[in-house]
Amino acid sequence: MITPLNQRPNFQANTLNKNGDTKVETQSKEVRTNENAKLKEIADAIANGTYQVDISKTARAVADALL
């Protein structure tokens, strides 16, 4: 006979690591903050007219993405 999981003695209802979840959430907030800062920096450079595109780097990135 198969017993349900909740009746087995080794079953743990909460198997998620709460500390690990918090750490991942904190890291994702830091990434979003960094991305927002980078985006603002690029937007400011475009507004000032000082933004320059590195064509060779962009071409390499596009080629890598396509291959």
Secondary structure, 3 states (H helix, E strand, C coil): CCCCHHHCCCCCCCCCCHHHHHHHHHHHHHHHHHHHHHHHHHHHHHHHCCCCCCHHHHHHHHHHHHC
